[in-house]
């Protein structure tokens, strides 16, 4: 007999799932019955939150859904933070959990791991939650989940399977086939409207978000055809190469960039929420789009949030950008203003470069040094100062190479487990790209135990630990608001000693040449390495040189 749990594994294989993250428990062992004989790799984190972050990182680099097997009760409460981050950043994640037997659901009888309602618990961090009341429902519910991942706005999906359903006979489901859904294409009438408005614009501009990553090639051609400056959100970095003359970076929160956006007479916003963590990271407000706004998004609800458009199009971004390109061939383009496009973008870059303070320059040099040694590196960031700096000053040459938890939900502790998942999912022409976790000393203490997971899974991630002995960014924020700092000067452990005890290579550096040497040593290791950068020592070293 093939049980529901065993058939689930086979169906996941049919959907191309290659990786699962989870911590086996007495209520999930039946999910593992068919796993050992399958082609799916399993990684055991040290906490269910880590499982969710690993699945998130895996999804961002691979473009495939990250899948987790999670135990009922505490496993689900532990993973909700990771689901919140994935929900905010539109990351496909499939969380499959156990739950009490059907006759015990909502019984309040003090059963092991019992909650009144797991579905209600995670309603705010999932696209949907479904309780599988019979094995027969399994193919259709998985079809719903993967239809969302393939053709909708991807977000976490939760499927919970009662303990008695997990062991139900599911022989008749062995021949079930996966569904394949094509994303919605652009409506010709909306493309015609948008093309007419863009062709007549004298100062067009493009705002592109992470939802448009797959449209990078077409969007670059579109920008060049229109001579339109392009601003990218943090999750969209790399859609235009760093040297592209129309790229104006990810600086939409800064006044010089806002002046350009406010000066545009037509703005195409594609695959972006136009939300605070990309367009107002300093929380000052006043971000404006006075020009004609055109919005393209796969989520109809999102096309009217934050900034209402003149024309909205619900479509796959790649198909929409390609259709716009073709439609513009039928138009004569209005003459662009002389100082627009490439000239305005170049002037903005010069202005911003001249405005960076000493700390920003020092942290940018740190990031540039890392990429000099490892140019193909994927950098997975936490909420820490060099990440905030890189969000503003760093441009990449390919997408899916820079992402972090300072966007959207803004959690701490994300980067380490997410980097493990990112390495497992990151491949370029069949070769895995190197992956680094960029994290602060405060954030690392949230998920420090996942170093053991990295060692066990033999993931050669490089942990770049920026150590400023506390929550310095929050301390500055308190002082700026005339609040006496409390709770921000935290105890800093011996990270090098801890890392070595957990089986990692580890080194402390304070200067450029030391950093280069440590990176060269780490890049050839088969397991994880920790490189601790003392903030004070790094900045003092730059002053001395």
N, C-alpha and C positions, 0 to 999 in steps of 0.2 A: 504493500500500500504506500502511495505517495501522500504525505501529509500536506496540509495547507502551507506549513512553513517551508517544506522542501520545494513545493511548486513555486512559491514566491521567489526563491533563489533562482530557479530556472527561468521564470519570467523576467527577472531583473537581467539575467544574462542576455535574453532576447532583446532587451532594450539597450544593450551595449554597455551595461554597468560593469566596470572593471575593478572598482574599489569600494570597500565599505569600511566605515569607522564605527567602533562600538566596544562596549565593555560587557562581556557576557555575565548574566546573572540567572538566578533560578527561574525567573519569569521570562527569560528570552532564549534559553538553551534550545528550544525547538526551532528557532530561527537559524540556528547553527547546524542543525542536523544535516542539511544538504550542502553546507558551505565548504567543507573540507574537500569534497569531490568536485567542486565547481571551479571555474576559471577566475573567480573573483578573489582579489587579494583583500586581506583583512588587516587593519592596524588597530591596536588597542591603545587608546589614550589613557591618561591617568585621572580623567574627570570628564563627565559627559559634556560639559561646556567646551572642553578641548576637542571632543568629537565633532561638535557643531562647527567650531572654528576651522578644524581641519577640512571638513566637507566644504566650507565656504571658500577656503584657499584653493582647494582642488578644483572647484567649479570655475573660479575666476581664471585660472591658467589653462584649464582643459577645454572650457566651453561646455562641459557636460555637467549634469546634476551631481552634486555631492550627496552620498547616501549614508545614513546612520541607522544602526540598530540600537534602540534605547530601551532600557528597562522601565516598567511602569513606576509611577510615584516619584521618588527622588531623582531618577534619571531624567524624567520630563521637566521637573522644576529646574534641574541643573542646566539643561540645554536651551532653556527659553531665551537667555541673553544672546547666545549665538544665533538663534533664530531671529531675534530682534534686529541684529546687525545685518543679517542676510535679507530680511524683509525690507529694511530701509534702503539697501543698495540693490534691490532687485536681483538677487542671486538665487539660482535654482537649487533647492535642497529638499531631499526626500527623507523625512524622519519616520521610520517604521518602529512602532513601540508595541509592547504587550499592554494588556489591561486585564482587570479581573474577569473571571468567567461571566458569561451572559447573565446567569441567574443571580450574580453578585453585584452587578453594575449599580452604582449609586446606593448600595445597601446600607452603608454606614455601620458595618459590623466589626470594624477594627481588623480587617484582613491586612496581610502584609502588603506594604506599599500602596495602600488604598487612598484614593482621592475622590472627592465628590464627583468631579468631572474633569478629566484631563482635557477634553475638547474645549470646555469653557476656559480652562486655565490658559491655553495658548491661542485663543481666538484672535487676539490682537497681533500675533506674530506669525500667522500662517494664512496663506491664500484660502485654504480650507482644511478642516479636520474631519475625518470620516472614521466611524467605528464599523469594522467589518463584522456584520452579524451572521454571515455564513461564508464558507469557503467559495461558494459559487459567485459571490460578488467580486472576488479578487481581480480577475482580468479587467472588468469594467472600471474599477476604482483606480487601478494602476494606469489604465488608459486615460482617465481624467487627469491624473497627475502629469503624465508625460505630454498630454495635449497642451496643458498649460506651459510646461517647460519649452515645448517646441514652437508653439504658435502664439502664446500670450505674453503678458508681462511676468517673467519668471520670479517666483517667490517661494518660500518654504511651503511644503505640503506635509501634513501629518496624517498617517494611517495607523490606527491602533487596532490590534487584533486580540480579542479575548483569548484567555488561556485555553478554553475548550475548543475554540475555532482553530487555533494553531495546530492541533493534533487531529483535526477532522480529515476524513478521507477526501482527497482531491484528485484521484486518478483521472476523472473525466475532464480535468482542466489541463492535462499535460500537453494537449495539442493547441492550446490557446496561442494566438499570434499577437505580436505587438502592433500597436497602431502607429501610423506615421501621419502627422498633420503638417500641412504647408502653411506658412504664415500668410496673413492677408496682404494682398498687393494694393497699390495705390489706386484710388478712384480717378479716372481720367479727367473728370470735371474739376476736381481740386488741383490736380497737377497743372491743368491749363491756367487756372486762376493764379496759382503761385508763380508759374513761369512768367506770366504777363507782368505781375507786380515786381518780380526780381529783375526782369529785363529792363523795365522802365526806371529802376532805382539808380540814383547817381552815387549813393554811398551805401552799398549793401554790406551786410556783416553776417557771419554765421556763428551761432553758439551751439556747440556739439557736446553731447553727454555720453556716458557709458553705454546707454542703450543704442548708440550708433556705431559701436566698435567695428562691426562687420561691414559697415559702409565706408570704411576708411579710404579705399581707393577711389570710389565714385565721389565721395565728399571732397577729396583733394582736387579732383578734376573740376568739380563744381566751383570751388573757391577760385581756382585759377581762371576759369572762364569768366567769372563775375568780378575778378580782382577784389575779392571780399576778404578782409581780415577774419581770422578764425580764432575764437577763444574756446578752449577745451576744459571740461570739468576734470576733476582729479582722477576719476575713474576712466576718463577718455584719453589721458596722456599717451602720446605716441601715435595717435591717429594721423597726425601730420608729423613728418620728421622734424627733429629739433632745429635743423638749419633752414627749414622752409621759410621763404621771405614773407609769407602771409600769416604765419603763426604768431599770435600775441599771447600765448601761454595760458596759464590758469590763474590769472590775476584779476578776476572780475570784481574782487572785493576792494581793489585799490583805486584811488581817485583818477589817476591818469588813464587807466583802462576804462573806467566808467565814463569818462569824457568821450572816448571813442564810441562806446556803445550808445550813449545818449545822442551822439552826432549822426548815427546811422539813420537813413530814411527807410530802410527795409531790413528787418532782422529775421533770419531763418533759424529757428530753434529746433533742433532735431535730437531726439533721444535724451532729453534733459528735463528734469523737474523744475528747473529755474529756482532751486531751493536754497536755503540759508547756508548750508555747509559748503556750497561752491560759489555762491554769489554774494555772501555777506558774512565771511568768517570772522570779521572783527565786531559783529553785532551792532553796527552803527546805523543800519537801515539805509534808506535813501537810494537803493538800487532801482534804476528806472529804465524802461524801454519805451521812449516816446515815439519811435518810428513804427511803421506798419509791421506787426508781428505775425509771422507765419509759423505754425507749430506742426511737427510731425512726431507721432509717438504711437507705439503699439497698444497703449492703454488709453481708451477714449476718455476716461475720467481725468487722466493727467493732462490732456490737451487744454483744459480750461482752468486748471488750478494755478494759483499764484499770479499769473499774468494772462488775461484773456486775449485770444488771438483774433485777427481779422479773418484769417482762413486757417482751419485746422484739418489735418489729414490723419486718419487712423490707418497705419500701415507699417510693414517691415521697413526699417530705415534704409537698408541697402537697395531694395526695390524702388523705394521712393526717390532716393538720390539719383539712381540710374534713370528713372523716368523723367525727373526734372532736367537732367543733362540732355536727354533726347528732345524734350519739349523746347528747351532754350535754343536748340539748333534752328528752330522755325521762327525765331525772333531776331530782330535787329536790336542789339543792346544799346541802351542810352550811354552817352559819353560820360565816363566817370570823372569826378572832380579831380583836379590835377594832383592834389596832395593826399589822395585817398589810397587805399589798397596797400601796396608794398611800401610806399613812402611813409604812410602813417604808422604802419607796423614797425618799420625800422626806427622811426623816431620814438615810439613808445618803448621799445626795448632799450634804447640808449638812456631814456629818462629813468626807467626803472633800475637799470644797472647802476646808475649814478646815485640812486637813492638808498641802496642797501646799507644798513648799519654794520658795525664791526662784527656783531654776533652772527648776523645773516651771512656775511661774507665768509666767516670762519666755518660755519656749518655747511655752506655751499661747497667750499674747498674740500671738506671732509667727504661729501657725497661725490664730488668730481673725482677725487682720488680713488674712491672705491670703484667707480665705473671705468677709470683708466686701467685698473688691473683686471677687472672683470666686466668687459663691455657688454656681454650678453646677459648680465645679471638681472634677475627678477627681484625687486625689493618690496618686501611685504612689511608695511609699517604699522606701528601702534600709535597711540596719542602721546607723542614726545616731540621735543623741540626741533631736532633735525628733520622730522617728518613735516612739521608745520612749515619749516623753511623750504624743504624740497617741494612741497605743494605749490609754492610761489615761484621758486627760482629754477627748478629743474625741469627740463624737457627731454623726452625720450625719443628714440627713433622707431620704436615699434609699440603697439598697444599690448595690454596685459603684462606690462613689465613694472608697473608702479601702482599699488593700491594699498589702502590703509584704513584703519578704524576711526580716523578723525572725521570721516564723512558720515553722513546719515546718523546712525544710532550713537556713535562716539564712545564705544566701550574701551576699557583698558584690558590688557592681557591677551589681546587678539593675535598679535603678530607671531608669537612663537608657534602655537599650534597651527595657525593658518599657513605659516611658511612650510611646515611639514607637509600639509596637504598640497600646497602649491608646487612643491618639488615633485610629488607623486603625479601631479597632473600636467607638469610643464614639459612639453616636448616641442622641438623645432627641427623639422626635417628628420624625425626619428631619434634625435639626440635630446637628452634632458638638459634644460638650461640650468645654470647655477642659480641658487636661491639664497637670499639673505633675509633675515629677520632684523628689522631696525626698531629697537625698543629702548625705553628708559628704565632706570633702576626701579622706579615705582611700579611701572606696568609689568615688568618681568616677574615681580613677586606675586602677581595674580596667578600666573600659570607656570611658575618655575619648574614644577614637577614634570612638565611635558618634555624637558630635556631627556628624561629617561625614555620617553616614547620615541624620541628622535634617535637615540642610541639603539634601542631595540629594533626599530624599523630600518636602521642603517641609511638614514636620510642625511646626506652630507650638507646640511644647511649651515650657513654661517650666521651666527647670532652677533650682530653689531650692537653692543650694549652701551648706550650713551648715559654715563653716570654723572649726575649732578647732585647726588646725595639727598634726594627728596622730591617732592612735587613742586619744582621750582616755578613752573608756569602758573600754577594755582596760587602760589605764594605771591608772585608779582601781581596777580589779579586782585588778591586781597589788599595788598599795599596800595595799589592804584585806587581802590575804593575806600581807603582809610579804615581798613579792618585789620586789627592786630592778628598776625598769622597764628593759627592754631591747627595742629594736626598735619602740617605739611613737612616738617623736619623729621622724617621717619628714620628709623634704624636701617642702616645699610649693611647687609651681610658681606662676607667674603665670597663674592661671586666666583672668583677664580677657583677657590678651594671647593666650593659647592659643585661647580661644573666638572672639575676633575673627579670628584667623588662619584658623580653620576656617569662617568665614562666618556666625557667630552675632552677634546683638546682645548686648552684655554691659555690666553695671553692677555696682558694688560699693555696698552700703548698710549702714548701721549703726543706723538709727533707724526709727521707725514711719512718719513722713511720707515719708522717702526710699523706704521699701519700697512704700508706696502709689503713689507716683509711678512707680516702676519697673514695678510690676504694671500700672498703667494704660497705660503705654507698650507693654508686652509683649503685652497682650491683643489689640491690633489688628494685630500683625505677621503676615506670611504665613509666616515661618520661625521657627526656634528662638531663644530668648533665654536668657541665663544671668544670674541675679541672685545675686551672692555676698554672703552675710550673715556678717560677722565676729562670731563668738560673743562675744568679749570686748567689742567695741564695742557690740553690741546690749545686753548685760547692763549695761554701764556707763551707757549712755544711759538705760535704764529707772531706774537708781538716781538719776541726775541729775535726772530729771523727777519 
